[in-house]
Amino acid sequence: MLWSLLVTSVRPYWRLLVAVVVFQLAQSVANLYLPALNADLIDNGIATGNVAYIWRIGAVMLGLSFVQIICAVVAIYFAAKLAMAVGRDVRARIFHRVGTFSESEVQHFGAPSLITRNTNDVQQVQMLVLMSCTLLVSAPFMAIGGVLMAVQQDVALSSILVVAVPLLLIAVTLVIWRMVPHFRRMQTRIDAINRVLREQLTGIRVVRAFVREGAERARFGQANENVTESALKAGRLMAAMFPIVTLILNLSSVAVLWFGAERVDNGEMQVGALTAFLTYLIQILMAVMMATFMFVMVPRAAVSADRIGEVLDTRTTVTPPVNGVRDIADAGTVEFDDVTFAYPGAEEPVLHHVTFTARPGTTTAIVGSTGAGKSTLINLIPRLYDATSGTVRVGGVDVRDIELEALWSHMGLVPQRPYLFSGTVGSNLRYGRRDATEDEIWEALRVSQGDDFVSAMPGGLETSMGQGGYDGLGRAASTPRHRPRPRARTAGADLRRLVQRARHRDRCAPARSSLRGGG
């Protein structure tokens, strides 16, 4: 999944990727040529006392260093631009996919998990793209080019590479193999800690009302401990990797100096060539180390990509109709015809063969105990769920044959738990209808019995509020804005759902059909 996600996300920005490769190649060539120039400077300049030669080669080396720096900066710039674009696009794809989900898919994943997938998981993939462009792209150039240049300096000493490089790869592979399960477990536990924290923040009043602070602290502490445990195990393995790499690097350097000194003493090798070979050895092992560092990130990014792919590959069970109905003649009439509904995976249906008709100008009360299916029944009308069997009609048309936007535009939904977005009172009231006039907004407030305290606020409709608002405003200003799906209009809806303490039901316009669920 990681590969397909990267290919799909990077393809639109192939020009940036080509630019990264070109500048990384130029940087690598300059970096590989510097040790050869240094060897030439030592053997033909310092050893012979040729000052002019030293100045000339030194100037060339200085110019190459500037070229290397410029190429590195430009390559990192394009790499960062590419990674940020990929992250932006993946987040947008997840957001738009989740926007098409029905309640079944949202409940299947859970809000905390969806948030984690669109933030932490995307960040892991984005970071992999960035590090791949800055480290992984240059690693093959440095490793292959380093081997060729090292062999050019001395073939006999190159046998050390045959031992050092495979040894380094085997050691790092074993460490990575041990880290993969811990990264996979850690992402799942991050979901859990987000879920616990979200539940505690949302239900803080209930927690305090029942004096459950201690239990919730212990619950969060356990979730936090689980994440810490996985992170520590993965971190210890990652921390062990760098000493292993350093040990192999130092042992290889000692071997080069040991055998190289003997060859210099025998006149089989010059000092400059030995210096250059040692530099190439370090460059080769550093390139391998950079590549292995990338492989440290790959397991966690692969886990995150799998989780992202689960969201992107999920198709909503509430599919929009092809060439759906847009005009509903009698949108105030709601009919249930032998409707049965069962939640996915449930053993028994919640609703059994429900049949009734709610006509314009009437109020239909759905009464039952907790869990009887009152909210479920209402949710079938705007197609938050689709009926398992039977037909739900609005205006005589099956809701599955109506365009979703057209269906939602005829409804006003007052959920049991009102929700306000950050912004102002006016922006929340215009959520379902951006072109609503101020008079229409005040009329909506009057109908919902919220005009008195909104007018008493210092800023009136421009009063700022944080995310979630507060219950007093949420219940009183019970206009259709509270729910992004269905996006009901602030005024002019043909159906209105009155839930819980809907004391304003008698004020509803007689041309509308009103459904009220209550226990």
KETIKOL-622216 format. One record per atom (N, C-alpha, C): residue in one letter; x, y, z. Coordinates in steps of 0.001 Angstrom, whole numbers, plus 500000, padded with zeros to 6 digits. Layout:
N
AXYZ...
END
This chain:
519
M500829498790500000M500000500000500000M500862501258500000L502001501190500688L502866502370500761L503344502768499371W503769501777498578W504291502098497259W503215502714496369S502035502107496357S500961502628495507S500530504020495959L500504504249497268L500143505578497769L501173506611497351L502464506255497452L503518507194497066L503484507480495569V503298506440494761V503266506641493307V502098507546492923T500929507267493500T499752508074493181T499919509524493625S500543509727494768S500653511074495332S501780511886494696V502865511202494289V504024511920493752V503883512181492261R503103511347491556R503007511465490091R502684512884489614P501742513613490240P501460514979489730P502631515937489872Y503624515576490703Y504743516479490957Y506055515863490465W505994515157489335W507183514468488831W508283515456488453R507913516669488079R508948517655487737R509789518004488961L509119518143490103L509873518410491339L510790517238491668L510298516021491464L511117514843491750L512331514788490831V512134515101489555V513259515121488614V514279516176489035A513794517339489455A514704518394489912A515509517939491122V514858517234492048V515560516719493225V516664515753492808V516337514830491905V517321513832491460V518503514507490768V518222515482489910V519299516157489167V520241516884490120F519701517640491051F520560518400491964F521255517489492979Q520600516405493373Q521274515457494266Q522418514755493533L522215514446492247L523289513845491461L524469514805491326A524176516061491044A525250517057490926A526004517212492240Q525247517217493349Q525902517326494655Q526791516115494923S526293514915494572S527058513693494819S528334513655493986V528236514083492727V529426514100491860V530482515037492435A530060516206492860A531010517151493461A531615516574494741N530772515923495542N531251515353496798N532233514212496559L532011513419495516L532902512298495216L534217512751494582Y534204513852493916Y535415514322493235Y536382515010494206L535864515503495325L536726516227496270L537835515353496865P537580514101497314P538686513291497846P539780513011496816A539392512819495547A540398512592494511A541283513827494336L540669515011494354L541455516245494280L542353516398495500N541843516020496656N542646516111497878N543861515185497794A543655513964497255A544772513032497099A545812513592496131D545306514194495046D546224514792494080D546992515947494706L546321516731495524L546983517859496187L548075517379497131I547801516277497856I548794515762498805I550000515183498066D549719514355497055D550807513645496387D551629514548495481N550992515467494781N551695516292493795N551939517725494248G551367518113495367G551559519473495853G552321519511497160I551740518921498203I552377518964499523I553653518128499537A553578516914498971A554761516033499005A555933516622498225T555660517372497171T556733517957496352T557026519409496701G556191520006497579G556412521400497950G556021522382496884N555149521992495986N554710522853494887N553555523734495385V553894524944495818V552894525841496412V551864526297495375A552316526580494182A551394527038493144A550357525955492830Y550824524725492809Y549894523617492541Y548874523492493669I549343523685494892I548449523616496052I547368524686495945W547762525928495573W546785527008495439W545787526717494320R546290526184493217R545413525920492082R544387524817492403I544855523704492945I543941522606493284I543021523019494436G543559523790495374G542740524271496479G541596525149496004A541866526000494990A540809526860494441A539728526017493764V540168524972493047V539180524080492411V538320523397493465M538948522924494548M538215522267495625M537230523232496288L537656524484496446L536770525476497047L535566525737496141G535811525836494829G534703526035493903G533735524867493908L534263523641493948L533402522459494014L532579522437495304S533173522903496378S532449522944497653S531258523895497564F531454525040496924F530340525974496750F529252525360495869V529667524689494788V528692524025493919V527899522976494712Q528610522217495524Q527952521180496331Q526931521794497279I527302522888497906I526390523536498863I525143524050498152I525352524716497008I524212525267496270I523277524157495809C523841523084495266C523019521964494803C522262521325495960A522910521206497110A522246520610498278A521071521463498736V521270522772498775V520205523674499216V519017523617498260V519301523669496965V518225523629495974V517494522292496022A518246521192496171A517626519864496233A516713519735497451I517166520236498587I516349520167499803I515113521047499661Y515254522190499005Y514101523071498783Y513026522358497972F513437521759496842F512460521040496009F511905519812496736A512744519148497518A512276517982498274A511226518376499293A511470519476500009A510488519940500994A509191520351500317K509301521007499177K508110521420498436K507301520208497980L508003519175497513L507336517948497081L506659517243498250A507372517115499370A506808516418500529A505587517134501081M505657518457501160M504507519196501679M503305519091500744A503556519077499448A502453518936498487A501808517559498600V502633516527498774V502096515172498942V501262515088500209G501772515630501306G501010515620502549G499690516353502428R499709517504501765R498477518267501566R497458517468500757D497914516832499698D496994516090498833D496413514867499537V497239514158500287V496745512962500990V495731513359502060R496028514432502778R495064514895503793R493744515287503139A493833515966501987A492614516365501279A491835515146500806R492535514128500315R491855512917499848R491138512217501000I491798512137502145I491155511509503307I489949512316503739F490112513634503789F489012514497504235F487801514351503316H488032514383502019H486917514273501072H486305512879501104R487129511848501308R486586510496501406R485712510350502642V486195510860503769V485402510781505003V484115511573504854G484164512664504092G482958513457503858G481871512704503121T482236511632502428T481232510825501729T480728509668502577F481339509450503738F480965508306504565F479571508477505154S478887507373505304S477654507355506082S478010507138507548E476989507135508402E477245506913509821E477887505553510065S477586504571509230S478153503224509410S479673503250509281E480179503929508245E481625503961508048E482315504790509138V481680505900509530V482277506727510578V482368505950511883Q481311505213512228Q481331504423513450Q482287503245513335H482461502728512119H483388501608511933H484817502025512268F485248503158511757F486603503627512041F486693504316513397G485693505107513733G485740505909514945G486380507255514683A485816508307515257A486338509655515028A487799509803515451P488219509280516633P489640509428517011P490584508781516003S490207507614515494S491063506943514516S491139507729513209L490031508290512769L490043509087511543L490901510332511706I490851510937512880I491688512118513137I493163511732513104T493499510610513744T494891510153513762T495384509844512355R494543509205511568R494943508837510207R495173510067509344N494416511135509587N494546512337508771N495608513292509302T496178512996510433T497226513862511001T498520513082511167N498579512227512175N499815511519512490N500247510581511366D499302509812510818D499668508864509759D500128509585508501V499441510650508130V499865511421506951V501235512041507189Q501481512471508415Q502780513067508726Q503910512049508560Q503653510774508923Q504675509745508749Q505006509552507274V503990509499506433V504218509339504992V504910510572504424Q504483511745504862Q505085512994504388Q506555513063504762M506876512655505995M508267512669506433M509101511669505644L508505510522505300L509222509541504487L509564510123503116V508630510848502510V508897511470501215V510035512479501335L509995513281502370L511034514296502564L512406513663502752M512479512670503641M513769512043503912M514249511217502724S513324510650501961S513724509899500771S514375510820499753C513798512007499582C514340512944498605C515668513540499050T515868513666500364T517103514282500853T518201513267501144L517831512055501556L518834511063501928L518888509884500959L517722509292500702L517702508056499925L518112508280498473V517746509421497900V518093509684496497V519605509793496322S520271510445497266S521725510627497143S522509509394497577A521906508513498383A522633507348498898A523152506433497788P522346506056496783P522902505207495711P524025505886494934F523873507181494676F524936507893493969F526239507842494762M526138508089496070M527330508110496907M527915506717497075A527053505711497251A527555504357497483A528215503783496230I527503503843495103I528050503279493858I529253504094493379G529080505434493393G530203506272492987G531393506118493913G531148505964495209G532243505779496168G533005504494495923V532279503408495609V532946502139495322V533831502268494088L533316502885493034L534102503049491809L535357503893492059M535195504980492799M536348505844493069M537347505166494001A536856504366494958A537750503660495880A538568502605495143V537904501871494258V538615500868493463V539672501537492587Q539376502730492089Q540329503461491264Q541573503836492073Q541375504095493371Q542512504471494223Q543379503258494543D542742502128494919D543523500930495240D542585499726495211V542887498760494370V542018497599494217V542145496658495413A543342496483495942A543554495520497024A542782495901498282L542813497189498632L542102497620499839L540586497531499681S540114497465498449S538673497425498209S538030496161498760S538847495131499056S538299493905499643S537681494182501009I538109495245501671I537519495607502971I536049495963502787L535713496580501650L534316496933501390L533432495693501283V534004494619500744V533230493388500562V532779492833501908V533535493113502954V533173492641504301V532328493671505039A532715494943504952A532073495983505772A530632496250505356V530385496382504058V529039496749503595V528007495659503886P528249494369503525P527261493346503889P527052493215505392L528136493353506162L527996493267507621L527086494358508140L527237495561507613L526383496675508024L524930496434507626L524701495933506428L523332495676505964L522647494604506804I523361493546507129I522769492471507927I522393492977509313A523296493736509946A523034494235511296A521820495155511318V521739496056510359V520628497010510323V519320496309509984T519352495345509076T518140494614508709T517550493885509910L518388493286510723L517907492584511914L517232493544512887V517814494730513043V517222495711513957V515866496185513429I515792496472512137I514534496934511537I513459495866511646W513833494615511423W512882493504511520W512260493433512902R513031493765513917R512501493770515287R511633494986515567M511860496079514836M511133497314515118M509737497362514507V509511496666513410V508239496772512686V507028496488513572P506998495392514349P505803495141515180P505542496244516194H506604496838516730H506418497896517725H505819499153517091F506240499492515883F505658500644515196F504183500408514889R503850499192514444R502457498882514138R501600498982515404R502116498450516498R501370498501517761R501242499936518267M502274500742518052M502253502113518558M501183502945517852Q501004502772516533Q499974503534515832Q498582503182516348T498341501906516633T497050501497517177T496836502105518556R497882502160519349R497750502704520704R497611504223520692I498148504882519672I497908506323519531I496424506569519281D495797505713518463D494343505796518280D493626505708519617A494061504758520445A493394504529521725A493519505737522648I494698506335522712I494869507477523612I494089508689523097N493989508833521763N493161509909521213N491689509693521539R491253508442521485R489857508143521798R489541508446523261V490430508022524155V490210508270525582V490186509765525868L491143510494525321L491213511933525569L489992512644524998R489555512249523814R488389512883523200R487137512613524022E486971511390524498E485806511065525318E485810511854526617Q486969512013527219Q487043512745528487Q486758514227528306L487274514806527218L487012516222526986L485544516465526636T484971515567525832T483570515721525440T482642515503526637G482971514523527463G482092514181528585G482584514676529925I483289515821529931I483872516318531180I482813516589532239R481629517040531825R480570517333532796R480049516046533434V479906515017532618V479445513738533161V480479513172534126V481750513286533765V482825512784534630V482779513479535985R482607514782535972R482574515529537229R481284515276538005A480188515125537254A478908514901537933A478913513598538710F479573512576538191F479614511278538855F480919511053539618V481697512126539766V482943512085540540V483818510928540054R484080510914538757R484869509838538165R486252510333537705E486702511436538284E487991511976537862E489122510972538076G489113510303539233G490170509340539531G490190508187538552A489011507651538241A488930506532537305A489375506952535907E488994508166535500E489383508628534165E490876508924534096R491451509423535206R492905509620535230R493628508288535067A493121507272535770A493737505951535654A493579505388534245R492422505632533637R492176505154532281R493111505818531280F493257507140531407F494179507843530521F495623507417530798G495948507228532081G497303506810532435G497666505471531821Q496702504551531796Q496965503247531196Q497189503363529688A496347504162529013A496520504367527577A497854505049527280N498209506018528115N499475506722527949N500652505781528174E500519504911529160E501581503945529457E501778502968528299N500683502581527664N500781501659526534N501545502285525367V501230503561525073V501956504249524003V503435504394524363T503690504762525629T505081504936526076T505856503631525968E505211502534526329E505882501234526266E506311500886524834S505381501060523889S505721500761522493S506795501713521967A506687502992522317A507670503971521846A509057503682522407L509116503272523678L510413502971524305L511064501747523659K510258500719523395K510824499516522772K511356499826521381A510588500581520598A511054500967519267A512254501907519361G512217502815520336G513313503763520501G514610503096520914R514512502088521777R515725501375522191R516380500666521012L515551500048520175L516103499383518995L516729500391518036M516047501545517862M516598502576516987M517898503128517557A517940503290518894A519150503803519522A520305502815519392A519980501512519346A521035500505519209A521618500497517803M520879501000516838M521338500943515454M522567501816515219F522590503012515771F523677503943515478F525008503509516115P525027502987517331P526303502432517820P526819501282516965I525902500448516449I526323499341515584I526964499881514313V526306500886513714V526855501494512492V528200502145512777T528290502854513885T529547503527514246T530661502514514489L530327501396515149L531323500353515415L531875499774514109I530977499456513187I531424498904511907I532241499935511134L531821501192511191L532548502258510500L533955502416511067N534086502417512375N535400502592513001N536310501385512762L535728500178512832L536531498984512566L537021498977511122S536165499410510209S536567499471508802S537678500504508592S537574501643509286S538622502673509170S539951502159509713V539902501456510837V541130500880511408V541760499889510437A540891499060509805A541407498072508843A542060498764507655V541456499834507155V542044500563506024V543395501141506401L543473501771507579L544743502365508005L545804501294508259W545394500159508827W546343499076509147W546964498516507859F546095498083506949F546610497476505724F547135498537504748G546542499729504784G547011500788503892G548383501283504266A548661501366505570A549986501821506007A551069500854505532E550742499569505573E551708498576505102E551966498733503610R550943499019502843R551103499187501404R551874500480501089V551627501538501887V552389502781501693V553867502543502013D554105501769503087D555492501483503490D556224500666502434N555463499799501743N556072498978500697N556142499702499356G555653500928499304G555691501696498073G554626501305497072E553633500529497515E552572500096496616E551419501099496549M551463502099497403M550358503061497480M550894504382498006Q550344505479497517Q550767506798497988Q549892507247499166V550418508194499924V549691508695501103V548389509360500687G548417510123499631G547201510786499171G546121509792498777A546535508706498106A545573507677497714A544964507000498943L545795506763499978L545272506167501211L544266507095501879T544567508387501897T543639509364502474T542322509399501700A542441509382500380A541237509403499550A540419508120499741F541108506967499815F540385505704499995F539628505705501319L540276506204502364L539613506257503669L538384507162503603T538501508276502885T537351509176502735T536225508506501969Y536583507780500905Y535556507081500130Y534886505983500954L535672505297501771L535090504269502647L534059504881503577I534407506019504163I533472506688505068I532230507139504306Q532422507675503095Q531273508104502301Q530362506922501943I530960505786501601I530161504612501242I529355504131502440L530007503995503586L529308503502504772L528277504514505270M528593505804505128M527609506820505507M526396506767504590A526630506502503285A525508506370502361A524654505167502725V525319504062503081V524568502882503528V523815503188504809M524444503935505702M523788504284506952M522575505182506701M522705506132505758M521568506988505429M520425506178504846A520786505210503988A519740504358503412A519065503522504491T519860503011505425T519274502216506509T518451503091507447F518871504341507610F518054505257508406F516685505445507776M516682505464506434M515403505546505740M514574504292506005F515244503135506031F514517501895506270F513952501838507685V514524502620508586V513935502737509921V512575503419509830M512470504407508943M511217505138508801M510193504373507973V510670503510507082V509756502808506177V508729501952506918P509119501159507945P508099500334508606P506955501144509191R507288502225509874R506220503029510477R505382503712509401A506058504202508336A505312504821507245A504443503789506528A504929502545506433A504138501497505785A502878501197506582V503017501159507903V501846500956508759V500855502106508569S501374503324508552S500506504492508372S499846504475506995A500600504069505971A500028504011504624A498910502975504551D499088501845505243D498020500837505275D496755501401505915R496931502159506988R495781502742507679R495121503815506816I495932504595506098I495369505588505180I494624504890504048G495232503816503534G494600503078502445G493258502486502839E493131502069504096E491844501531504552E490737502574504411V491068503826504718V490070504892504592V489784505194503125L490844505331502328L490663505703500925L489978504605500123D490152503348500530D489545502234499789D488136501911500258T487689502548501325T486351502284501842T485319503080501053R484340502403500575R483250503063499838R482031503159500730T481361504274500667T480194504481501511T479069503537501122T478321503091502123T477156502246501865T475972503063501367V476024504382501582V474968505267501079V475473505897499786T475179505260498688T475681505726497395T474701506704496759P475176507799496190P474273508746495523P473684508122494264P472456508468493929P471816507871492751P472379508433491463V472278507643490413V472661508105489078V471439508787488453N471615510037488023N470500510817487471N469335510865488467G469687511233489705G468682511277490764G467681512400490598V466590512276491341V465520513286491310V465993514543492036R465750515693491426R466140516967492041R464937517766492531D463812517636491871D462618518390492244D461625517462492941I461263517839494165I460312517049494948I459047517878495088A457955517384494549A456713518168494515A456137518376495911D456042517325496694D455414517408498024D456424516956499066A457460517792499269A458567517392500135A458178517324501600G456997517795501973G456598517762503368G456045516426503825T455836515483502917T455270514182503260T456382513141503387V456373512428504511V457351511368504760V456601510061504944E457030509030504203E456375507723504283E457397506639504606F457031505783505546F457801504578505821F456934503389505380D457470502582504483D456708501467503930D457430500152504255D456971499484505332D457504498176505734D459032498232505889V459512499213506646V460949499458506775V461524498606507910T462608497913507596T463392497165508583T464839497627508469F465468497788509618F466856498239509608F467645497504510679A468850497051510288A469782496417511223A471152497046511026Y471822497362512110Y473168497909512023Y474132496838511524P475184497217510827P476151496239510315P476721495391511452G476648494075511302G477176493170512303G476228492857513442A475059493538513479A474113493297514572A473374491976514366E473029491326515471E472312490053515380E470830490257515100E470261491348515611E468839491605515453E468621492996514867P467607493166514053P467293494508513543P466828495435514657V467088496718514475V466610497718515423V465152498062515125L464827498144513850L463465498453513417L462885497250512675H461632496941512964H460980495793512341H459710496251511623H459707496198510289H458504496387509477H457705497634509912V458389498761509937V457760500022510354V457030500633509161T455762501006509384T454967501647508333T454175502792508942F454358504006508399F453547505152508819F453763506274507808T452927507300507917T453033508475507039T452931509730507884A453863510653507719A453839511966508372A453512513006507309R452393513693507489R451909514611506460R452180516059506851P452178516957505865P452401518385506154P451356518915507119G451793519824507989G450894520437508940G450640519598510175T451339518473510312T451142517596511466T452455517422512214T452345516979513458T453516516651514263T453434515173514615T454411514413514200T454454512984514485T455481512730515568A455037512203516693A455937511935517821A456349510472517796I457650510220517839I458191508860517916I458590508636519361V457838507815520081V458030507640521515V458505506218521786G459479506089522664G459966504762523034G461063504866524062S461436503744524627S462478503715525644S463845503889524993T464864504052525831T466225504190525325T466620502949524532G467148503173523342G467562502055522494G466451501463521662A465272502089521680A464150501534520918A464280501787519417G465135502728519031G465348502995517619G464756504290517126K464458505226518044K463859506501517635K464817507286516744S466053507467517211S467034508216516418S467371507473515133T467440506164515199T467724505372514003T466661505598512943L465395505616513371L464297505829512433L464432507179511747I464724508215512519I464868509554511944I466063509610510991N467150508912511351N468362508951510526N468177508310509154L467124507522508994L466868506917507694L466311507927506689I465710508991507182I465098509967506270I466158510743505496P467173511330506142P468217512040505371P469298511101504831R469085509780504946R470013508776504435R471357508811505147L471330509069506460L472541508811507226L472792507311507234Y471727506550507167Y471773505110506911Y470736504811505832D470881503671505172D469876503171504249D469140502008504887A467844501936504655A467035500855505223A467530499507504705T467519498517505611T467899497166505209T466877496583504240S465611496829504528S464537496433503615S463405497442503750G462493497450502795G461428498438502800G461853499722502117T460968500719502169T461208501969501441T460866503164502313V461736504159502281V461480505454502909V461282506464501785R460148507159501803R459832508107500740R459679509509501309V460120510493500552V459893511911500841V459219512504499618G458014513033499819G457270513565498689G456893512491497690G456719511255498163G456346510153497292G457484509540496508V458717510007496726V459880509510495998V460798508781496974D461267507616496586D462221506859497398D463453507729497644V463865507841498911V465002508704499232V466277508246498531R466352506964498172R467531506458497475R467573506907496017D466462507472495528D466406507971494152D466516509489494084I466676510143495213I466747511601495262I468208512018495410E468610513050494678E469944513611494865E470109514027496324L471263513687496911L471463513934498341L471332515417498681E471914516273497850E471821517707498124E470373518174498076A469614517668497118A468206518053497024A467422517532498215L467741516308498645L467053515732499801L467349516532501058W468611516805501280W469001517518502507W468488518956502520S468360519564501338S467935520962501295S466495521137501767H465722520062501829H464330520146502274H464170519791503753M465284519657504465M465204519206505853M465884520170506795G465318520266507978G465961520953509080G466170519933510180L467389519790510649L467719518739511607L468189519345512922V467525518970514005V467917519423515339V468394518197516097P469703517964516168P470196516748516825P470028516802518332Q470134515627518953Q470023515560520406Q471182516279521079R472333516259520435R473514516919521002R473939518016520032P473421519235520229P473776520336519323P475283520580519320Y475779520971518185Y477212521234518046Y477420522547517324L478257523385517884L478560524679517286L480020524703516848F480274525290515694F481633525410515186F482258526700515700S483585526713515736S484273527932516136S483972529025515115G483790530218515591G483425531341514726G482517532282515479T481459532732514844T480493533621515478T479122532960515470V478191533585516213V476811533096516209V476256533147514792G476522534243514090G476009534391512731G476580533372511769S477890533084511871S478495532102510956S477932530716511196N477597530390512438N476983529098512723N475573529022512161L474823530109512292L473457530112511777L473424530072510252R474494530555509617R474565530524508155R475231529247507642Y475486528298508521Y476211527093508101Y475453526338507009G474138526253507142G473352525522506152G472916526382504984R473070527704505111R472648528593504021R473457529877504099R474457529961503286R475406531070503402R474781532413503049D473756532403502208D473178533670501767D472002534103502643A471828533466503809A470725533850504687A470886535299505135T469800536062505064T469847537463505481T469782537555506999E470096538732507513E470066538919508965E468644538778509502D467660539228508742D466265539082509173D465885537606509274E466331536796508326E466026535361508370E466712534687509554I467909535149509869I468616534575511013I467881534904512313W467451536152512454W466725536518513672W465385535789513752E464765535530512612E463527534765512615E463773533332513084A464890532747512628A465241531399513081A465501531381514578L466156532419515072L466392532506516516L465084532694517276R464178533479516700R462900533688517385R462115532385517485V462083531623516377V461353530355516377V461960529388517387S463297529408517506S463973528485518422S464122529048519826Q463497530202520091Q463517530839521414Q464945531193521840G465746531628520884G467112532019521213G467385533483520972D466365534239520487D466614535630520148D466869536489521370D466263536111522519D466390536973523699D467818537041524206F468485535879524395F469823535957524968F470892536270523920V470621535993522624V471583536389521599V471595537907521461S470427538508521515S470366539969521431S470987540623522660A471012539893523787A471607540444525004A473126540342525003M473690539576524091M475149539453524020M475753540750523509P476949541109523971P477564542378523549P477745542479522036G478108541365521395G478349541405519962G477176540943519127G476091540494519765G474944540012519014G475323538832518134L474984538915516857L475295537834515926L476791537694515675E477561538721515977E479008538675515761E479753538201516996T479034537727518010T479679537206519218T480503535973518865S481750535967519291S482632534838518985S482363533693519948M482588532483519447M482453531297520290M483499530286519870G483883529446520817G484860528409520540G484199527169519974Q485017526188519658Q484511524943519107Q483564524279520096G482397523867519621G481417523218520481G480430524171521093G480764525474521183G479852526433521782G479524526045523208Y478279526215523590Y477849525736524895Y476387525343524791D475927524495525729D474632523843525593D473466524819525547G473554525910526304G472439526854526311G472163527392524923L473210527851524251L473043528354522891L472721527215521945G473343526055522170G473121524923521282G471681524478521271R471009524430522430R469626523965522476R468659525034521974A468933526282522385A467972527323522036A468034527665520551A469254527805520049A469404528152518629A469410526876517806S468376526078517976S468346524744517347S467881524853515904T468745525470515103T468473525595513680T469273524537512950P469046524367511648P469646523250510935P471148523309510783R471814524312511315R473235524462511070R474082523464511831H473510522780512826H474328522014513747H474979520799513122R474546520419511982R475078519190511432R475529519414509997P476779519109509678P477237519324508319P476566518385507326R476095517221507731R475356516305506882R474167515816507666P472918515988507231P472566516749506039P472661518244506257R473049518967505212R473173520427505325R471812521074505111A471063521169506159A469734521754506053A469836523264505957R468809523882505468R468805525335505331R468387525986506634T468932527172506863T468578527897508058T467107528268508052A466554528531506890A465131528840506802A464555528166505570G463269527828505617G462596527300504449G462594525808504340A463030525044505370A463024523590505290A461596523076505341D461330521982504627D459996521401504594D459788520383505698L460845519844506231L460757518873507315L461603519364508471R461134519175509658R461925519556510823R461860518450511849R463013518057512307R463054517029513332R463222517704514683L462287517468515574L462348518065516898L462692516958517890V463855517079518504V464348516026519369V464468516542520787Q464143515687521726Q464283515930523154Q463348517042523592R463852518092524225R462974519126524802R462606520142523734A461819519767522747A461470520654521637A460218521440522007R460381522354522933R459222523089523427R458663524058522391H459433524330521348H458961525284520351H458205524598519222R457820523324519388R457214522600518277R455897523222517825D455178523862518754D453897524439518372D454059525674517494R455289526213517441R455517527413516639R455898527079515195C456079525785514901C456507525417513553C455443525823512538A455905526178511374A454970526600510335A454069525444509951P452780525673509726P451847524592509427P452120523898508111A452935524481507243A453210523842505955A454280522768506070R454828522584507262R455917521634507414R455450520407508173S456110519303507888S455873518081508648S456920518010509737S456492517784510975S457405517795512104S457434516410512746L458640515841512843L458822514558513496L459567514773514785R459042514241515862R459674514436517162R459953513087517795G461213512851518159G461548511621518860G461756511904520328G461157511127521193G461313511344522624G461043510087523401G461699509975524566G461511508803525404G460546509078526511
END
